[in-house]
Amino acid sequence: MDRGGDRGPRHDRGPRGDRGDRGPRHDRGPRHDGPRAEGPRYDGPRPEGGGEGRPEGGGGDRGPRGERGYGRYGRGRDGFRRPNMAWESPLDRAVLKEIDLAGQSPARQADASTMVLALVQLNPRRTESYFTLGYAHGSHGIAFDAYKAEELQGAEAAWFKFGQTLGKLRHPKEGEEKPDIKALLSEPLIAKEILPILLRQSLASGNLEEAVGTLEAVLANGAPDGETAELLRNTLAEVLRRAERPGDNFEPDAVQNLLQRCMGLAGFDDLAPEIRAPFHRALGKLKQHLEQFDDAATHFKKALEVAGEGHTLASVLHFDLAACALGLRGVPDLEPQPERKGADAALLHLDQATADPQNASFNAFFTRGVLRFERGLFAEAAQDFRDALGRIEQYRNPLPVTLARIRYFLALSLLKEGKEETQEEAARQLETALERLRPGPDQLKDLLPLLEQKAPKAAARLLARVDLAHMSDPRQLLEMGKHFVRLGNTEHALRIAEQCLERSEDLAIRKDALLLELRAFNMAGERESAADALYDLRDVCYQSGDLAFWESVIFDDDRVGQALDRARVLCERAELLGRMRGRDQERFAQHKQLADLYLSRAEPQWKLTGLRLLKDCYLKNPDAFEAEVRRAEAECPKDERVNDRSAADKARDALGRRPVLMVIGGDEHQDRGEDDLSALGNEWGFDAEWWTTDYVNPDRVLDKLQEHLNARQPDGILLLHWNREELVRDLRKLCKTYRVATRFSIYVGAQSLRAGMADLLDAAAAQFGDKDGATSATAGSSY
């Protein structure tokens, strides 16, 4: 709201009018609800002292507004503000205020001179009255012939000089040197009066060195009187408070020197123990901060000697001694650790620190709780943490993080103790603590297994507080991922697995990350993604030569989960055992299970697939498979397809040339059948070649095949079971684009190869004869 304008002076604007129902001042709220209209608010340090309110026409001793150097948008008042002092009477204050108001007005100065003379002449023997003489002279240069400065002696001269100095400070003249108020300390009568002024100025500016120097100058003349002793106590308390919180510009030597100078002041030893003991403790805390624990303990013991065992400070000092025994700078540094040095000595001090629970420090209870927790005394530790919680909650504004740490260790102690009736309390305390805490990997390592077993909801809440983005150690990340999986949080587990795979080339890390990914995909029911993770894991194991790790996975049905069907699992197991020496019998056992899987089905084509597997195995180990082959031949229809070359003849007739076929699958470790394929081609009359599979980078097979299809197109491609499922899908899509017939076959030996090639030749002939493209090139299967 505009408060200016051309409104004219107040007396020209007429009466204000009725104020309505505004009500009395105290019911209308604060005068200013927003920024002041007179300009920006001044938030700097305020001048020391104060007036007696704001009487009409003056406002204390500040003088008229025009002479104070600030108006509506003017600068804030600089300079010295004369304080009210205890010796002043109402008459003194009235005369002094009149001097301040006199300003440069000769008439006002004459009136002020008259009042000053009247005050002095009222009682010439009252030495304090001579302060007004000096104040008038120092403020405005007013001189009195009857009381010349050079003629005054003793106390009268001292008070005159005192007033003159404050007058010059209150009303400085341009170009005139500012007087030094410290020069008055040499006058014992005046020193006591200006001591509060100097101390307030020093403390307001943060100059503790100057404040202590002032005390030393005043007390140099002897022991202090009662009033000075009280001021000494108050100043020492303030110096101590600020020395204990030195701020950013922390200089240990300067703080130590300051504390020792305070302790060397005259009258310090006569002060009460509650004043002296904190100085010894402050020196100890300084040494503790510098990790000079032996020196710190010496000062703490001296403070304990001064305070006495019955003093309320004794509990804190015993805690300080315990911290020194443990080599701690403070409670925030304290975490459970095995075989801690100094624990026995610390426990003795902590027992004394907690002897009086009503006056004990909560830090003492907390520290003893941690030490007991380290020793497996979980019930006793839990009680200490409860006591610490009870003590700190009595504080007006306890630090939320400190409360959270106490609750965290209380919850951990209750969980470790394992009592059924306390588990609910443990979960509740932990829930509250996690609103503030973000535990690190070491804490999580101990806590999460307990929570997963006893408080899964709290475990999930704890994991949600983990800052995964700033965890750089892949092993720690993987541990977190395992916890996420156990709690059913597959989304975070997959995120961790992906993060580890992106950051680490270490094959051991990659194996664990893929295993985590496999489990998470299985839990989420994403079968194809789980299969991809399993195949990636297989490739890493084969690449690194860690066949034992792959064996532990592929032979564990829980780990494989939904990733592969039973036939694929048995094929992978047989393939692995074929790479390992001395495992032939186990490999044949897997082949038998695979054959039995197909023989147990009702469809004839599946039974024939099982029979062919047994015959291939029989050629390699007749003794192990003779009985199995005879049994299967009795149960299965006659297998005419294996020796039926009519499929090749039909394909040649349809194509008008020898068919060109391909087989894709297998690597250098597998029993490929290039010789059997070549012999079969010569026997049936077709041309064929065998391509191996690239397990490390399956996409290379796709790229190579596409180039091959662009150059010359084969009539059919037989895909073997060694290929990954997603590669089989992509190969079939590519072949469908180029209209190339495909078939899939579980290859074990010559029998399965012959049957697969017969089916492929039929598909190739049908593909060529399908002029409308109605028949799918991918229809049918060899199993």
C-alpha positions in Angstrom: 0.0 0.0 0.0 1.3 3.4 -1.0 2.2 5.4 2.1 3.4 8.6 0.3 1.8 10.9 -2.2 0.8 14.5 -2.1 -1.2 14.3 1.1 0.2 17.4 2.7 1.1 17.9 6.3 -0.9 16.3 9.1 -2.5 19.5 10.3 -3.9 20.3 6.8 -5.7 17.0 6.3 -8.4 17.4 8.9 -9.4 14.9 11.6 -8.7 11.2 11.2 -12.4 10.3 11.5 -13.9 7.4 13.4 -11.7 4.3 13.8 -14.7 2.0 13.8 -14.4 -1.3 15.6 -10.6 -1.7 15.3 -10.4 -2.5 18.9 -7.5 -1.9 21.3 -3.9 -2.1 20.2 -3.2 -5.5 21.9 -6.1 -7.2 20.0 -5.0 -6.1 16.5 -1.9 -8.2 16.0 1.5 -7.0 15.1 2.0 -3.6 13.6 3.9 -4.9 10.6 2.9 -8.1 8.8 5.3 -7.7 5.9 8.4 -5.9 4.9 8.7 -2.4 6.3 7.8 0.5 4.0 10.9 2.5 5.2 13.3 0.2 3.4 15.1 -3.1 3.9 15.2 -4.5 7.3 18.4 -4.3 9.3 19.5 -7.7 10.5 23.0 -6.9 11.6 24.4 -6.7 15.1 22.6 -4.2 17.4 24.4 -1.6 19.4 24.9 -2.5 23.1 22.9 -1.0 25.9 19.4 0.3 25.7 17.1 3.2 26.6 14.1 3.4 28.9 11.5 2.9 26.2 10.4 5.5 23.7 9.0 8.6 25.6 7.3 11.4 23.6 9.7 13.4 21.6 12.9 11.4 22.0 13.0 7.6 22.1 15.6 7.0 24.8 19.0 8.7 24.3 19.0 8.5 20.5 18.4 12.2 19.7 16.1 13.6 17.0 15.6 11.5 13.9 17.0 14.1 11.7 20.3 14.1 13.6 20.6 10.4 13.8 21.5 10.1 10.1 18.7 7.9 8.9 15.3 8.8 7.5 12.7 6.9 5.5 15.2 5.4 3.2 18.4 6.5 5.0 21.2 4.4 6.3 21.1 2.7 9.7 22.6 4.5 12.7 26.3 4.0 13.1 28.4 4.9 16.2 28.2 4.3 19.9 25.0 4.0 21.9 25.3 5.1 25.5 24.1 2.4 27.8 22.0 2.9 30.9 24.2 2.3 34.0 23.3 1.2 37.4 24.4 4.4 39.2 22.1 6.6 37.1 19.1 8.2 38.7 16.0 9.4 36.8 17.3 12.9 37.1 20.7 11.8 35.6 18.9 10.2 32.7 16.8 13.3 32.1 19.8 15.5 31.9 21.8 13.1 29.7 18.9 12.8 27.3 18.6 16.6 27.1 22.3 16.7 26.2 21.7 14.2 23.4 18.7 16.2 22.1 20.6 19.5 22.1 22.3 18.7 18.8 23.7 21.8 17.1 21.0 24.1 18.4 22.6 26.9 20.5 19.3 27.3 22.4 19.0 23.6 23.3 22.7 23.5 24.3 22.1 26.5 26.6 19.2 24.7 28.2 21.3 21.5 28.6 24.1 23.5 30.2 21.8 25.0 32.7 20.4 21.5 33.6 24.0 20.1 34.0 25.0 22.9 36.3 21.9 22.6 38.4 22.5 18.8 38.8 26.1 19.3 39.9 25.3 22.1 42.2 22.5 20.1 43.7 25.2 18.0 45.4 28.7 19.0 44.5 30.2 16.1 46.6 28.4 13.5 44.4 31.2 12.4 42.1 28.8 10.6 39.6 27.3 14.0 38.7 30.6 15.1 37.1 29.9 12.5 34.4 27.3 14.9 33.0 29.9 17.7 32.8 32.2 15.5 30.8 29.4 14.1 28.7 28.3 17.6 27.7 31.8 18.6 26.9 32.6 15.5 24.9 29.2 15.5 23.0 29.0 19.2 22.0 32.1 20.9 23.4 30.1 22.7 26.1 32.6 24.1 28.7 31.8 25.3 32.2 34.0 28.0 33.8 33.2 26.9 37.3 34.3 23.3 36.5 37.3 23.3 34.3 38.7 19.9 33.4 42.3 20.7 34.3 41.2 21.9 37.8 39.3 18.7 38.7 41.0 16.2 40.9 40.6 12.6 42.0 37.3 10.9 41.6 35.7 14.0 40.1 38.3 14.1 37.3 37.9 10.4 36.7 34.1 10.7 36.3 34.5 13.8 34.1 36.9 11.8 31.8 34.5 8.9 31.7 31.6 11.1 30.6 33.8 13.0 28.1 34.9 9.7 26.5 31.3 8.4 26.1 30.2 11.8 24.8 32.8 11.7 22.1 31.8 8.2 21.2 28.1 9.1 21.1 28.5 12.3 19.1 31.7 11.9 17.0 33.1 14.9 15.2 34.2 14.7 11.6 38.0 14.3 11.4 38.3 13.8 15.2 40.1 10.6 16.4 37.9 8.1 18.2 38.8 7.9 21.9 40.0 4.6 23.3 37.6 3.6 26.1 40.1 1.0 27.3 42.3 3.8 28.7 39.7 4.2 31.4 40.5 0.8 32.8 43.4 2.2 34.8 40.8 4.1 36.9 39.5 1.6 39.5 36.4 3.7 40.1 35.5 3.7 36.4 36.8 0.2 35.4 33.8 -1.6 37.0 31.4 0.7 35.1 32.9 0.3 31.7 33.7 -3.4 32.1 30.3 -4.5 30.9 30.4 -2.2 28.0 33.8 -3.5 26.8 32.8 -7.1 27.4 29.6 -6.8 25.5 31.4 -5.2 22.6 34.0 -7.9 22.5 31.5 -10.7 22.7 29.3 -9.1 20.1 32.1 -9.0 17.7 33.3 -12.5 18.7 36.7 -11.2 19.9 37.2 -13.5 22.8 40.9 -12.6 23.0 39.9 -8.9 23.7 37.3 -9.9 26.3 39.8 -12.0 28.2 42.4 -9.1 27.9 39.8 -6.8 29.4 39.2 -9.1 32.4 43.0 -9.3 33.0 43.3 -5.5 33.0 40.5 -5.0 35.5 41.6 -7.8 37.8 45.2 -6.7 37.8 44.4 -4.3 40.6 43.4 -7.0 43.0 40.6 -9.5 43.8 37.2 -8.5 42.4 34.3 -7.2 44.5 31.0 -8.9 44.5 29.6 -7.2 41.4 32.8 -7.7 39.4 33.0 -11.3 40.5 29.5 -11.9 39.2 30.4 -10.3 35.9 33.5 -12.4 35.8 31.4 -15.6 36.2 29.0 -14.5 33.4 31.8 -13.6 31.1 33.7 -16.8 31.7 30.6 -18.8 31.0 30.2 -17.0 27.7 33.8 -17.3 26.8 33.7 -21.1 27.6 30.5 -21.5 25.6 32.1 -19.9 22.5 35.4 -21.6 23.0 33.7 -25.0 23.0 32.0 -24.1 19.6 34.8 -22.2 17.8 33.2 -22.4 14.4 35.0 -22.7 11.0 38.2 -20.8 11.9 39.2 -23.3 14.6 42.7 -22.7 15.9 43.4 -25.2 18.7 46.4 -23.4 20.1 44.5 -20.1 20.3 41.6 -21.7 22.0 43.8 -23.5 24.5 45.7 -20.3 25.3 42.4 -18.5 25.8 41.1 -21.2 28.2 44.4 -21.2 30.2 44.4 -17.4 30.5 40.8 -17.5 31.9 41.9 -20.1 34.4 44.8 -17.9 35.4 42.6 -14.8 36.2 42.6 -13.5 39.8 39.7 -14.9 41.6 39.2 -17.9 39.3 40.1 -20.4 42.0 37.5 -18.8 44.3 34.7 -19.5 41.8 32.3 -22.3 42.4 33.2 -25.8 41.0 30.5 -25.7 38.4 32.4 -22.7 36.9 35.9 -24.1 37.1 35.3 -27.7 36.2 33.9 -27.0 32.8 37.2 -25.1 31.9 39.2 -28.2 32.7 36.7 -30.3 30.7 36.9 -27.8 27.8 40.7 -28.3 27.6 40.1 -32.1 27.7 37.6 -31.9 24.8 40.1 -29.8 22.8 42.7 -32.5 23.3 40.2 -35.2 22.5 39.3 -33.4 19.3 43.0 -33.5 18.3 43.0 -37.2 19.2 45.5 -36.6 22.0 43.6 -39.0 24.3 46.1 -39.3 27.1 46.3 -35.5 27.6 42.5 -35.3 27.3 42.1 -37.9 30.1 44.4 -35.9 32.3 42.2 -32.8 32.0 39.0 -34.8 32.5 40.4 -36.3 35.7 41.3 -32.8 37.0 37.8 -31.6 36.2 36.4 -34.6 38.1 38.6 -33.7 41.0 37.3 -30.1 41.0 33.7 -31.1 40.6 33.6 -34.1 42.9 32.0 -37.5 42.3 28.7 -36.3 43.6 28.5 -33.4 41.2 26.1 -33.6 38.2 29.0 -33.1 35.9 30.7 -36.3 37.1 28.5 -38.5 34.8 29.6 -36.5 31.8 33.2 -36.6 32.8 33.2 -40.4 33.3 31.7 -40.7 29.8 34.5 -38.5 28.5 37.1 -40.7 30.2 35.4 -43.8 28.7 35.6 -42.2 25.2 39.3 -41.5 25.7 39.9 -45.1 26.7 38.2 -46.2 23.5 40.1 -43.7 21.4 36.9 -41.9 20.3 36.4 -38.3 19.5 32.7 -38.6 20.2 29.6 -40.8 20.0 29.1 -40.3 16.2 32.3 -42.2 15.7 31.1 -45.2 17.6 30.1 -48.4 15.7 30.1 -52.0 16.9 33.4 -53.8 16.1 35.0 -57.0 17.4 37.9 -57.1 19.9 37.8 -53.4 20.7 40.8 -52.1 22.6 40.1 -50.3 25.9 36.6 -51.7 26.3 37.2 -53.0 29.9 38.5 -49.6 31.2 35.7 -47.9 29.3 33.0 -50.1 30.9 34.3 -49.2 34.4 33.9 -45.5 33.7 30.5 -46.1 32.1 29.2 -48.0 35.1 30.1 -44.9 37.2 28.6 -42.6 34.6 25.3 -44.4 34.9 25.3 -45.0 38.6 22.7 -42.3 39.0 20.2 -42.9 36.2 18.5 -39.5 36.8 21.6 -37.5 36.2 23.4 -39.9 33.8 24.3 -38.8 30.3 22.4 -40.6 27.5 25.7 -40.9 25.7 27.0 -43.0 28.6 24.0 -45.4 28.2 24.4 -45.5 24.5 28.1 -46.2 24.6 27.8 -49.0 27.1 25.0 -50.5 25.0 27.3 -50.6 22.0 30.1 -52.3 24.0 27.7 -54.9 25.5 26.3 -55.5 22.0 29.8 -56.2 20.8 30.1 -58.9 23.5 26.9 -60.6 22.7 25.1 -59.3 25.8 22.0 -58.4 23.7 19.5 -58.2 26.6 21.7 -55.9 28.6 22.5 -53.8 25.5 18.8 -53.4 24.7 18.2 -52.1 28.3 21.0 -49.6 27.9 19.5 -48.3 24.6 16.1 -48.0 26.2 17.6 -46.0 29.0 19.5 -43.8 26.5 16.2 -43.3 24.7 14.4 -42.3 27.9 17.1 -39.8 28.8 17.4 -38.1 25.5 13.7 -37.8 25.1 13.7 -35.5 28.1 15.7 -33.0 26.2 13.7 -30.1 24.7 14.9 -30.6 21.1 16.9 -33.8 20.7 18.7 -34.3 17.4 16.5 -36.6 15.2 19.5 -38.4 13.9 20.8 -39.3 17.4 17.3 -40.5 18.3 17.3 -42.6 15.2 20.7 -44.2 15.9 19.6 -45.2 19.4 16.4 -46.8 18.1 18.3 -48.5 15.4 20.7 -50.3 17.8 17.8 -51.0 20.2 16.0 -52.8 17.3 19.1 -54.7 16.4 19.7 -55.8 20.0 16.1 -57.1 20.3 16.4 -58.9 17.0 19.7 -60.5 18.1 18.2 -61.5 21.4 15.5 -63.3 19.6 12.6 -63.2 22.1 9.3 -63.6 20.3 7.6 -61.1 22.5 10.1 -58.3 21.6 10.1 -58.7 17.8 7.1 -56.4 17.3 8.9 -53.7 19.3 12.1 -54.2 17.3 10.3 -53.8 14.0 8.5 -50.7 15.3 11.7 -49.1 16.5 13.5 -49.9 13.3 10.6 -48.4 11.2 11.0 -45.2 13.1 14.8 -45.1 12.9 14.7 -45.6 9.1 12.9 -42.4 8.6 16.2 -40.7 9.4 18.9 -43.3 8.9 20.4 -44.7 5.7 22.5 -47.7 6.9 25.7 -48.6 5.1 26.7 -52.0 3.7 28.4 -53.2 6.9 25.2 -52.5 8.9 23.0 -54.1 6.3 25.2 -57.2 6.2 24.3 -58.0 9.8 20.8 -56.6 9.9 19.1 -57.8 6.7 19.3 -61.6 7.3 17.7 -61.1 10.7 14.9 -59.0 9.3 14.2 -61.3 6.4 13.6 -64.1 8.9 11.7 -62.1 11.6 10.4 -58.9 10.1 10.2 -59.0 6.3 8.3 -55.7 6.0 10.9 -53.9 8.0 13.6 -55.6 5.8 11.8 -54.3 2.7 11.6 -50.8 4.2 15.3 -50.9 5.0 16.3 -51.9 1.5 14.2 -49.1 0.1 16.4 -46.7 2.1 19.6 -48.0 0.5 21.3 -45.6 -1.9 22.2 -48.0 -4.6 23.3 -45.2 -7.0 26.3 -44.4 -4.8 27.4 -48.0 -4.2 30.4 -48.7 -6.3 31.5 -52.2 -5.1 29.8 -54.8 -7.3 29.9 -57.4 -4.6 28.0 -55.2 -2.2 25.5 -54.5 -4.9 25.0 -58.2 -5.5 24.5 -58.8 -1.8 21.7 -56.2 -1.9 20.3 -57.8 -5.0 20.1 -61.2 -3.2 18.2 -59.6 -0.4 15.8 -57.9 -2.9 15.1 -61.3 -4.5 14.5 -63.0 -1.2 11.9 -60.3 -0.3 10.3 -60.6 -3.7 11.4 -57.2 -5.1 12.5 -58.4 -8.5 12.5 -55.0 -10.1 15.3 -53.7 -7.9 17.1 -57.0 -8.1 17.1 -56.8 -11.9 18.3 -53.2 -11.8 21.3 -54.2 -9.6 22.1 -57.1 -11.9 22.1 -54.9 -15.0 24.2 -52.3 -13.2 26.8 -54.9 -12.3 26.9 -56.3 -15.9 27.4 -52.8 -17.2 30.2 -51.9 -14.9 32.2 -55.0 -14.4 34.2 -57.2 -16.8 35.2 -59.6 -14.0 33.8 -63.0 -15.0 33.1 -64.0 -11.4 31.0 -60.8 -10.9 29.2 -61.4 -14.2 28.4 -65.0 -13.3 26.8 -63.9 -10.0 25.0 -61.0 -11.7 23.5 -63.4 -14.3 22.5 -65.8 -11.6 20.7 -63.0 -9.8 19.1 -62.0 -13.1 18.0 -65.6 -13.8 16.3 -65.9 -10.4 14.6 -62.6 -10.6 13.2 -63.4 -14.1 12.0 -66.8 -12.9 10.2 -65.2 -10.0 8.6 -62.6 -12.3 7.4 -65.3 -14.6 9.4 -63.9 -17.6 10.4 -67.2 -19.2 12.1 -66.0 -22.3 14.2 -63.4 -20.4 15.1 -66.1 -17.9 16.2 -68.4 -20.7 18.4 -65.6 -22.1 20.0 -65.1 -18.7 20.6 -68.8 -18.4 22.2 -69.1 -21.8 24.4 -66.0 -21.1 25.5 -67.6 -17.9 26.3 -70.8 -19.7 28.4 -68.9 -22.3 30.4 -67.1 -19.5 31.0 -70.4 -17.8 32.2 -72.1 -20.9 34.3 -69.0 -21.8 36.0 -68.9 -18.4 36.3 -72.7 -18.1 34.3 -72.8 -14.9 32.3 -75.9 -15.6 31.7 -76.6 -12.0 29.8 -73.4 -11.6 27.6 -74.2 -14.6 27.1 -77.7 -13.3 25.8 -76.3 -9.9 23.3 -74.2 -11.9 22.0 -76.6 -14.6 21.7 -79.5 -12.2 19.7 -77.4 -9.7 16.0 -77.5 -10.8 15.2 -74.5 -8.5 17.8 -72.4 -10.1 16.8 -73.3 -13.7 13.2 -72.7 -12.8 11.0 -71.8 -15.8 13.8 -70.8 -18.0 14.0 -74.1 -20.0 11.7 -77.0 -20.5 12.7 -80.4 -19.3 14.0 -81.6 -22.6 16.3 -78.6 -23.0 17.6 -79.0 -19.4 18.5 -82.6 -20.0 20.2 -81.7 -23.3 22.3 -79.0 -21.6 23.3 -81.4 -18.8 24.4 -84.0 -21.3 26.3 -81.4 -23.3 28.1 -80.3 -20.1 29.0 -83.8 -19.1 30.4 -84.4 -22.6 32.9 -81.6 -22.0 34.1 -83.1 -18.7 36.5 -86.1 -18.4 35.3 -89.3 -16.8 31.6 -88.3 -16.8 30.4 -90.5 -19.7 28.2 -92.7 -17.6 26.4 -89.7 -16.2 26.1 -88.3 -19.7 24.5 -91.5 -20.9 22.1 -91.4 -17.9 20.9 -87.9 -19.1 20.4 -89.3 -22.6 18.3 -92.1 -21.1 16.1 -89.6 -19.2 15.7 -87.5 -22.4 14.8 -90.6 -24.4 12.3 -91.8 -21.7 10.7 -88.3 -21.8 9.9 -88.7 -25.5 9.0 -92.4 -25.3 6.4 -91.6 -22.5 4.4 -89.4 -24.9 1.5 -90.7 -26.9 2.3 -89.2 -30.3 4.2 -91.6 -32.6 6.6 -88.9 -33.8 7.7 -88.3 -30.2 8.2 -92.0 -29.5 10.3 -92.3 -32.7 12.4 -89.3 -31.5 13.2 -91.2 -28.3 14.0 -94.4 -30.1 16.5 -92.6 -32.4 18.2 -91.0 -29.4 18.6 -94.5 -27.8 20.0 -96.0 -31.1 22.6 -93.2 -31.4 23.7 -93.8 -27.8 23.7 -97.5 -28.5 26.3 -97.0 -31.3 28.6 -95.4 -28.7 27.9 -97.7 -25.8 26.1 -100.9 -26.8 26.3 -102.5 -23.3 24.5 -99.6 -21.6 21.7 -99.2 -24.1 21.0 -102.6 -25.6 18.2 -103.5 -23.3 16.8 -99.9 -23.6 16.8 -100.1 -27.4 15.0 -103.4 -27.5 12.3 -102.2 -25.1 11.8 -99.0 -27.1 11.6 -100.9 -30.5 8.9 -103.1 -29.0 6.8 -100.0 -27.9 7.4 -97.7 -31.0 6.1 -98.0 -34.5 8.6 -99.1 -37.2 11.1 -96.3 -37.9 11.1 -96.3 -41.7 12.1 -92.6 -42.0 15.7 -93.1 -41.1 16.5 -95.2 -44.2 13.9 -93.7 -46.5 15.8 -91.9 -49.3 12.5 -91.2 -51.1 12.5 -87.7 -49.5 15.7 -86.9 -51.3 14.4 -88.3 -54.6 11.2 -86.2 -54.4 13.2 -83.1 -53.6 15.5 -83.6 -56.6 12.5 -84.1 -58.9 10.9 -80.9 -57.6 14.0 -78.8 -57.8 15.4 -80.3 -61.0 18.8 -80.5 -59.3 20.6 -81.8 -56.3 19.2 -80.1 -53.1 21.5 -77.8 -51.2 21.1 -78.1 -47.4 22.7 -76.6 -44.3 23.1 -77.7 -40.7 23.7 -75.1 -38.0 24.8 -76.0 -34.5 27.6 -77.2 -32.3 31.1 -75.9 -31.5 34.6 -77.4 -31.3 33.8 -79.2 -28.0 30.7 -81.0 -29.3 30.3 -84.2 -31.2 29.4 -82.8 -34.5 28.5 -85.1 -37.4 30.1 -83.5 -40.5 31.3 -87.0 -41.6 27.9 -88.5 -41.2 26.3 -85.6 -43.0 28.8 -85.9 -45.9 28.2 -89.7 -46.2 24.4 -89.2 -46.0 24.6 -86.6 -48.9 26.5 -89.0 -51.1 24.1 -91.8 -50.2 20.9 -89.8 -50.8 22.1 -87.4 -53.4 22.2 -83.8 -51.9 24.9 -81.3 -51.1 25.3 -80.0 -47.5 27.6 -78.1 -45.2 27.8 -77.8 -41.4 28.1 -74.4 -39.6 29.1 -74.2 -36.0 27.4 -72.0 -33.4 29.1 -68.9 -31.8 28.0 -69.1 -28.2 29.9 -65.9 -27.2 28.2 -63.8 -29.9 25.2 -65.6 -31.5 24.5 -62.5 -33.6 27.5 -63.3 -35.8 25.6 -66.4 -37.0 22.7 -64.3 -38.1 24.9 -61.8 -39.9 26.9 -64.5 -41.6 23.7 -66.3 -42.7 22.1 -63.2 -44.1 25.2 -62.5 -46.2 25.1 -66.1 -47.4 21.4 -65.9 -48.3 22.1 -62.8 -50.3 24.8 -64.5 -52.2 23.2 -67.9 -52.8 20.1 -69.4 -51.3 20.1 -73.0 -49.8 17.0 -75.1 -50.1 16.7 -75.9 -46.4 18.4 -75.4 -43.0 18.4 -77.9 -40.1 18.7 -76.1 -36.7 20.1 -78.3 -33.9 19.2 -78.1 -30.3 22.6 -76.6 -29.3 21.4 -73.3 -30.6 19.9 -70.9 -28.1 16.1 -70.5 -28.3 16.2 -66.8 -29.2 18.7 -67.6 -32.0 16.4 -70.3 -33.3 13.6 -67.8 -33.4 15.6 -65.2 -35.2 17.0 -67.8 -37.7 13.5 -69.0 -38.5 12.3 -65.4 -39.1 15.2 -64.7 -41.4 14.6 -67.9 -43.3 10.9 -67.1 -43.6 11.8 -63.7 -45.2 14.0 -65.5 -47.8 11.5 -68.4 -48.2 14.0 -71.1 -47.0 12.6 -74.2 -45.4 13.7 -74.9 -41.8 13.4 -77.7 -39.3 14.6 -78.2 -35.7 16.1 -81.4 -34.4 17.6 -82.8 -31.2 20.9 -84.2 -32.5 22.7 -87.0 -30.7 24.1 -89.0 -33.6 23.5 -90.4 -37.1 20.0 -91.7 -36.5 18.6 -88.3 -35.4 20.6 -86.6 -38.2 19.1 -88.9 -40.9 15.5 -88.4 -39.6 16.0 -84.6 -39.4 17.4 -84.4 -42.9 14.5 -86.5 -44.3 12.0 -84.0 -42.8 14.0 -81.1 -44.1 14.1 -82.5 -47.7 10.3 -82.9 -47.6 9.9 -79.3 -46.4 12.3 -78.0 -49.1 10.3 -79.8 -51.8 7.0 -78.4 -50.5 8.5 -74.9 -50.2 9.6 -75.0 -53.9 6.2 -76.4 -55.0 4.2 -73.9 -53.1 3.8 -71.3 -55.8 1.2 -69.3 -53.7 3.3 -69.4 -50.6 0.5 -70.7 -48.5 2.5 -73.4 -46.8 4.6 -72.1 -43.9 8.3 -72.8 -44.3 8.6 -73.3 -40.6 5.8 -75.8 -40.1 6.5 -79.2 -38.7 9.3 -80.6 -36.6 11.5 -83.6 -36.3 10.5 -84.3 -32.7 
